Amino acid sequence: MDVRRLLRGFRVLVPVLSLLACGGPAAGRSAPWRGSTASLAVGAGTLEVTLRPDRGSSLQLTPDGPHRWVFEGATSKLVGGSYSILLRNRTDERLKVVVAVDGLNVYGREDVAGTSDEDVGSVLSPWSDRDLPGWQLDDARAQRFVFSPPEWSEGEGRTDSQIGTVTVQVYREWQEPQYFYRRQEERDGAAAAPKEAPAPAPEGAEGGIQSRRGDGDLAEAPAARRAPIGTASGDDVDNWVRTVRFVAATSFPESWAVIDYGQAGYAQRPPQPRWDDGLLGLRVAPDEDGTRIVDVARGSAADRAGLAPGDLIVRIDTVTGPTITTTRRILAAKAHGEFAFLRVRRGPHELALKIRT
């Protein structure tokens, strides 16, 4: 069964349901956590993410800001070896986790949009683990992740700026209001009592995928330069999926991170980020009403036009509520010296600005 065909039919019938990977040889296995992890704060707990090569220990990751981790070491020794991505839910609630390798979702190798109803993701039960061995091909098979030269990456020619990265986005599950308050009282009571170690994850712990529609971009930090390695596809392995119900509490991720495994080493990273030339000096993030400006490069075309961090682009030319992909596509289509016309929401006000490309 083709995953994308299954998702298209499922999306039309029940858009809030999730396709859930469960029960395969990886799903209920509790793998040892050797080496460092990227730990994302989620509610009262954390989600832990580990990249584990099949040979050697887990990649040693170093924090590089509130949402970014980088691999500390030489990348050449990794090329040719396969690896898995290990997820560990250290909370008392179900989580949906969207994972992209080299900018492509591990389910179906589609671009990631950054919203709960558009992206496919694994669903983890409380205190459970999930082992992602590769890209899911259908409801029973996956293709192994294999470290490769960048020209062999699955993202080559599609998501070049994200080759050498793993992006993780986390969603909490929507709860009935009375259930939420009851759970909050339980948490408050538990905080006052001595803490006990959590129970181990049961066999058959859940993991899953949620339907996707539309297109867009991740709110990722841009790569400092072209990565010396990426991820290609390897051998097929058994990895089964099934369906369960999951409704996200928010449209956008409650927590996210970028794991940069493709750089030559932490010490060689430049101290300042590069700016996306396609966005004329803007760093942006997705927003429900358009494209949110996170930062503006000093002296750039965006800076000269008067754009500022926190502004929300609600219209560009004739497009209302543009995604990051739409904004970039419109700006990239402009010839040098042409104008783009923006409607920007700044606090309670809406401004009309034009930017020369």
ABEGO torsion letter per residue (X at the ends): XBAAAAAAAAAAABAABBBBBBGBAAAABBBBBBEBBBBBBBEABBBBBBBBBABEBBBBBBBBEAABBBBBEBAAAABGBBBBBBBBBABABBBBBBBBBGGBBABGGBBBAGBAAABBBBBBBBGBBBBBAEBBABAABBBBBBBBBAAABAABGABAAABGBBBBBBBBBBBBAAAAAAAAAAAAAAAABBBBBBBBBBBGBBBBBBBBBEBEBBBBBBBABBBABBBBBBBBBBBBBBBBBBBBABABBABBBBBBAABAEAAABBABBBBBAAAGGBBBBBBAAEBBBABBBBGBAAAAAGBBBGBBBABBEABBGBBAAAAAAAAAABBBGBBBBBBBBBEABBBBBBBBX
